[in-house]
Amino acid sequence: MRILPRDVLRGRPTTATRDVDEAHAKIAELFCGHELAPRASKAAVDMKLRSLHRGDVGIEFLDYGADVRIEPEGLQDFHLVQIPLAGHASMQVGSASVESTPRMASVPPVDRPFSMSWDAGSPHLIVYVRRTALERVAASLNGGLEPKGGLGYGMDLTTAAGRAFLRSVVELHHDLISKPQSATPAFVQGLLADSMMSRLLMAMEAPQPGMRDVETESRLVRECRELLERHAFEELTVPDIAECLGVSVRTLQTALRAECGATPSELLRSIRLDRAREMLLEADPREQTVTAVAELCGFTHQGRFSALYLQTFGELPSESLRR
């Protein structure tokens, strides 16, 4: 599931500044005290921030627009899940480090010092969860505070549990920005928040001594993704894909199911849906149609395409085209 930066808290006010001190003050007010510095001497930032909280949870969009280093004083009262929507960031916790990409989120500790480096071109979706709320949900799941050994520092978003967490974030986000917000009963709002926190806990693993989180996909799965990205609009069959990768169909299916929780066809469909969304959001509705975009992206049945699109992105393709 791919989330586009422009979609995060769309319609909400954006705080923008090029001044490092002002950016520092805004983020300190929202999260906690910290040190913020561009990694290049005398460089400025181009920060864009959107934020929306409800009760114990919240979602932020944050893009510094520059290479920066961040050294927080400590979170203590809340947890964050930081998801790069593009690019790369890293987090250092003692001797452990997390290399964060759109496939690997970082989860800062609440009780240990840490530092972060964000590259320019790495806008983040940040999920905020109050610590006491997560403790309550964890207790209802397993009778404990958090997963045994505490939360880890990285979340692999390509696993079945990681994708389930991401889907729950999208559902919560859709409800947060819906208008009027009062249309959603309070108990449903609570269920959405608790579901997201439950998925967060199930997607996390306890940190290991000397752990270093890197891209966890096997070479075969990475090569399969790259192949599908390059040839997404072509007529591809599963035997064709397996032959190009030099493995049997069974080997490919087993690897994808184990690491991605998907079949080759499902992975290709997901990539095509992402491409279709990008094209619809960029298109001029006076010059382009949903049917034409669907066909370009390999969807020959318009009704099926619309249903899949709605299920994945929470809106009809015609709504994306009219934006």
C-alpha positions in Angstrom: 0.0 0.0 0.0 1.5 3.3 -1.1 0.6 6.6 0.6 1.3 9.8 -1.3 2.5 12.8 0.6 -0.2 15.1 -0.8 -2.9 12.8 0.6 -1.8 13.0 4.2 -4.2 15.3 6.1 -5.3 16.8 2.8 -7.4 19.9 3.5 -5.8 20.6 6.8 -3.7 23.8 7.4 0.0 23.5 6.5 2.6 25.2 8.7 5.5 26.2 6.4 8.8 27.9 7.2 12.3 28.2 5.9 13.7 29.4 9.2 15.5 26.7 11.3 14.6 28.3 14.6 10.9 28.6 13.8 10.9 25.0 12.6 12.5 23.9 15.8 10.0 25.8 17.9 7.0 24.3 16.0 8.2 20.8 16.4 9.2 21.3 20.1 5.7 22.6 20.8 4.1 19.6 19.1 6.4 16.8 20.4 9.2 17.5 22.8 12.4 19.5 23.3 15.1 18.6 20.8 18.1 19.8 18.9 17.6 20.5 15.2 20.3 21.3 12.7 20.8 21.1 8.9 23.6 18.7 8.1 25.1 21.2 5.7 26.6 24.3 7.3 24.6 27.5 6.9 21.8 25.6 5.2 18.1 26.4 5.6 15.1 24.2 5.8 11.9 24.1 3.9 9.6 22.6 6.5 6.0 21.7 5.9 3.9 20.4 8.8 0.3 19.2 9.1 -1.1 17.8 12.3 -4.3 16.4 13.6 -5.0 14.7 17.0 -8.1 13.2 18.5 -8.0 11.8 22.0 -5.0 9.5 22.5 -3.9 9.3 18.8 -2.8 11.6 16.1 -1.3 11.8 12.6 1.3 14.2 11.4 2.8 15.0 8.0 6.3 16.4 8.4 8.9 17.3 5.7 12.0 19.3 6.6 12.9 19.8 3.0 16.6 19.5 3.8 19.2 17.1 5.2 18.8 17.5 9.0 19.9 15.9 12.2 17.5 15.7 15.2 18.4 14.9 18.8 15.3 14.7 21.0 15.4 15.1 24.7 13.0 12.1 25.1 9.4 11.1 24.4 8.4 9.6 27.7 4.7 10.1 27.5 4.0 9.0 23.9 5.1 6.7 21.2 5.7 7.6 17.5 5.8 5.5 14.4 7.7 7.4 11.7 7.1 6.3 8.1 9.1 7.9 5.3 6.8 8.3 2.3 9.9 8.5 0.1 13.6 8.7 0.5 15.6 7.6 3.5 16.1 8.4 7.2 18.1 6.8 10.0 17.8 6.5 13.8 20.5 5.6 16.3 19.7 4.1 19.7 22.9 3.3 21.5 24.7 0.7 19.4 21.5 -0.1 17.4 20.4 1.6 14.3 17.4 1.6 12.0 17.7 2.5 8.3 14.2 3.8 7.5 12.5 3.8 4.1 8.9 3.5 2.9 9.2 -0.2 3.7 10.7 0.2 7.2 9.3 2.6 9.8 11.3 3.8 12.8 9.8 3.6 16.3 11.8 5.8 18.7 12.2 4.6 22.3 10.3 6.4 25.1 12.9 5.7 27.8 16.3 6.0 26.1 18.1 8.8 24.2 18.3 8.5 20.5 19.2 10.6 17.5 17.9 10.8 13.9 19.1 11.9 10.5 16.5 12.7 7.8 17.6 13.1 4.2 16.1 15.8 2.0 13.2 14.4 0.0 12.0 12.1 2.8 8.6 13.4 3.9 7.2 11.4 6.8 3.8 10.3 8.0 4.0 10.1 11.8 1.6 8.2 13.9 1.3 9.5 17.5 0.0 7.3 20.3 -0.3 8.3 24.0 1.8 5.9 26.1 -1.0 5.2 28.7 -3.4 4.3 25.9 -1.0 1.8 24.3 -0.4 0.3 27.8 -4.2 -0.2 28.1 -4.5 -1.9 24.7 -1.4 -4.0 25.4 -2.9 -5.2 28.7 -6.1 -6.2 27.0 -4.2 -8.2 24.3 -1.7 -10.1 26.4 -1.9 -8.8 30.0 1.4 -6.9 29.7 2.6 -3.4 29.1 4.2 -4.1 25.7 5.6 -7.0 23.7 8.0 -9.0 25.8 11.3 -7.0 25.9 9.6 -3.8 25.0 8.8 -2.3 21.6 11.5 -2.6 19.0 13.0 0.3 17.0 11.9 -0.6 13.5 8.6 -1.9 11.9 8.8 -3.8 8.7 5.9 -2.6 6.7 6.2 -5.4 4.1 5.2 -8.1 6.4 1.5 -9.2 6.9 1.4 -7.5 10.3 3.1 -4.4 9.0 0.7 -4.0 6.2 -2.2 -4.6 8.6 -0.9 -1.8 10.7 -0.6 0.5 7.7 -4.2 -0.3 6.7 -5.4 0.6 10.1 -3.6 3.9 9.9 -5.3 4.6 6.6 -8.7 3.8 8.1 -8.0 6.1 11.1 -6.7 8.8 8.8 -9.8 8.7 6.6 -12.0 9.0 9.6 -9.9 11.9 11.1 -10.2 14.0 8.0 -13.9 13.2 7.3 -16.3 16.1 7.5 -18.3 16.5 9.7 -16.2 14.5 12.2 -19.3 14.3 14.5 -20.8 11.9 11.9 -18.7 9.1 13.3 -20.1 7.9 16.7 -17.6 8.2 19.6 -17.5 4.5 20.2 -16.6 3.9 16.5 -13.8 6.5 16.8 -12.5 4.6 19.8 -12.6 1.3 18.0 -10.6 2.7 15.1 -7.9 4.0 17.5 -7.8 0.8 19.5 -7.6 -1.3 16.3 -4.6 0.8 15.1 -2.9 0.4 18.5 -3.5 -3.3 18.5 -2.0 -3.6 15.0 1.0 -1.5 16.1 1.7 -3.9 19.0 1.3 -7.0 16.8 3.7 -5.6 14.1 6.5 -4.8 16.6 9.3 -7.1 17.7 11.5 -6.7 20.7 14.9 -5.2 20.1 17.9 -7.5 20.1 21.3 -6.6 21.4 23.4 -5.0 18.8 20.4 -5.0 16.4 20.7 -3.3 13.1 17.5 -3.1 11.0 18.1 -3.0 7.3 16.0 -4.0 4.3 14.7 -7.4 5.3 13.4 -8.7 2.0 15.3 -11.5 0.3 17.1 -10.8 -3.0 14.4 -12.7 -4.9 11.6 -10.6 -3.5 13.4 -7.4 -4.1 14.2 -8.4 -7.7 10.6 -9.4 -8.2 9.4 -6.0 -7.0 11.8 -4.2 -9.3 10.7 -6.3 -12.2 7.0 -5.6 -11.6 7.7 -1.9 -11.2 9.6 -1.8 -14.5 7.0 -3.8 -16.5 3.8 -2.9 -14.6 1.8 -1.9 -17.7 2.8 -5.0 -19.7 0.9 -8.3 -20.0 2.6 -10.4 -17.3 1.8 -14.0 -16.2 3.2 -15.6 -13.1 5.2 -18.1 -15.2 6.7 -15.2 -17.1 7.7 -13.5 -13.9 9.3 -16.6 -12.5 11.2 -17.3 -15.7 12.6 -13.8 -15.8 13.8 -14.3 -12.2 15.2 -17.7 -12.9 13.2 -19.6 -10.4 10.2 -21.9 -10.4 6.6 -20.6 -10.0 6.4 -22.5 -6.7 9.6 -20.9 -5.3 8.4 -17.4 -6.2 5.0 -17.9 -4.7 6.4 -19.3 -1.5 8.9 -16.4 -1.1 6.3 -13.8 -1.7 3.7 -15.4 0.5 6.3 -15.7 3.4 7.7 -12.2 3.1 4.9 -10.1 1.7 1.8 -12.1 2.4 0.8 -11.8 -1.2 0.8 -13.7 -4.5 2.7 -12.4 -7.5 -0.6 -11.4 -9.1 -1.7 -9.5 -5.9 1.7 -7.7 -5.8 1.4 -6.7 -9.4 -2.2 -5.4 -8.9 -1.0 -3.3 -5.9 1.7 -1.7 -8.0 -0.7 -1.0 -10.8 -3.2 0.6 -8.4 -0.5 2.9 -7.1 0.4 3.9 -10.6 -3.2 4.5 -11.5 -3.6 6.8 -8.4 -0.6 8.8 -9.3 -1.9 9.2 -12.9 -5.4 10.2 -11.8 -4.1 12.8 -9.3 -1.8 14.3 -11.9 -4.4 14.2 -14.8 -6.6 17.0 -16.1 -10.2 15.8 -15.9 -10.9 17.7 -19.1 -8.4 15.7 -21.0 -8.3 12.3 -19.3 -10.9 9.7 -18.2 -10.9 7.0 -15.5 -11.5 4.3 -18.1 -8.4 5.4 -20.1 -6.2 5.4 -17.0 -7.5 2.1 -15.9 -6.7 0.5 -19.3 -3.2 2.1 -19.4 -2.5 0.5 -16.0 -3.7 -3.0 -17.1 -7.3 -3.0 -15.7 -9.7 -4.1 -18.4 -12.8 -4.4 -16.2 -13.9 -0.9 -15.2 -16.3 -2.0 -12.4 -13.6 -4.3 -10.8 -11.0 -1.5 -11.1 -13.3 1.0 -9.3 -14.1 -1.5 -6.5 -10.4 -2.3 -5.9 -9.5 1.4 -6.0 -12.2 2.3 -3.5 -11.2 -0.6 -1.2 -7.5 0.5 -1.3 -7.7 4.3 -1.2 -11.0 5.0 0.4 -12.4 7.0 -2.6 -13.6 6.3 -6.1 -11.1 6.9 -9.0 -13.4 9.6 -10.3 -13.0 11.5 -7.0 -9.2 11.4 -7.4 -9.4 12.6 -11.0 -11.5 15.6 -10.0 -9.1 16.9 -7.3 
